[in-house]
Amino acid sequence: QVRLVESGGGLVQAGGSLRLSCAASGRTFNAYTMGWFRQAPGKEREFVAALSTTGFATTYADSVRGRFTISRENAKNTMYLQMSTLKPDDTAVYYCAASPRNGVVIPRRGDEYDYWGQGTQVTVSS
């Protein structure tokens, strides 16, 4: 069983930056594809970004590409999401997730991820 804990959420003004962290338990962190999802009030959960087991390959939702950067430090069992040029539309609860799938195609669907954190709130004011 993998336990995931997000941190780093908070209130930030539009145009500002914020870095989220996801700490994972266990010694097999480097065997999991890791991803970030978010869910805004009244909206469906949506994919944000994900990266391969090594962190070499990444993929982003169109809405965040160029503004967000996903990374991981396997030695620390930690994944990060650096968010810049934040917009009010980025306001949501952000979840980190782990997937055992490590093929060529990085998974973007929620049902491809087996483990989820409890989420951290990000609020971007106008």
Secondary structure, DSSP 8 states (H G I E B T S, - for coil): ---EEEE--EEEETT--EEEEEEE-SS-GGGSEEEEEEE-TTS--EEEEEE-SSSS-EEE-TTTTTTEEEEEEGGGTEEEEEE-S--GGG-EEEEEEEES--SSS---SGGG--EE---EEEEEE-
